[in-house]
Amino acid sequence: GARPKFQPRANLIAKVSQLHFHRVNSTCFGAAWRTPALQGIISLQLDLSTHRYSNVRSEAQIGFSAAIRNHPWIARAHLPSVISLLHSPNAEAHETKGAIFMLSSKSMLKRVSSEMGLFGPMLVALILARDHSRPKLQLRTKNLFRALCEETRFPVSRQ
C-alpha cells in the first residue's frame, strides 16, 4: 500500500515538537535556583516539612521531594539546614521528627549518600543526634543511620 501524503509531514512535526519540548525542559531545568522568588517559597516549604502537625509535614515533604527532583541544586543549598536539625540543641522533637522522615525517604537518602558535601555533615549529625527522650524518635534516628550506611558508596564500617 501507498503511504498517505501527509504522513512524512506528520513525522516531521512530531520530531520538531519533541525537540521543542526537550529544549523547554532543558531551559527550565534548575530554574528555581535562578529565580529569587522561588527561594523564599522553598524555604517556607522546608519550614512546613518540620511542622508540628503530621499532615502538614507529609504534604510539604512530598512537595520538597518533587522540587529536588526537578531542581537538584536545591538539595545542596537547603538540605544542610534540615540535616542540622538532627543535632541542634534548639530543635524541638517534632522538628527532628520531620527532618528524620524527610531524610529517610529513598530519594533523599540517595541524594545525601551520593554527595560527599551532604554525606559528611549528615553522618556527623546522626552521631551527635540529640536525645529527645522519646523511644520512637531514638529508633527512627538509629534506623536512618543504618539506612544511610547501607545506601552509601563511600567506605563506612558496617559492624
HELIX and SHEET records of a PDB file:
HELIX    1   1 GLN A    7  CYS A   28  1                                  22    
HELIX    2   2 ALA A   31  ARG A   34  1                                   4    
HELIX    3   3 PRO A   36  SER A   49  1                                  14    
HELIX    4   4 SER A   54  ASN A   70  1                                  17    
HELIX    5   5 TRP A   73  SER A   84  1                                  12    
HELIX    6   6 ALA A   93  SER A  104  1                                  12    
HELIX    7   7 LYS A  106  SER A  114  1                                   9    
HELIX    8   8 MET A  116  ILE A  127  1                                  12    
HELIX    9   9 PRO A  135  GLU A  151  1                                  17    
END                                                                             
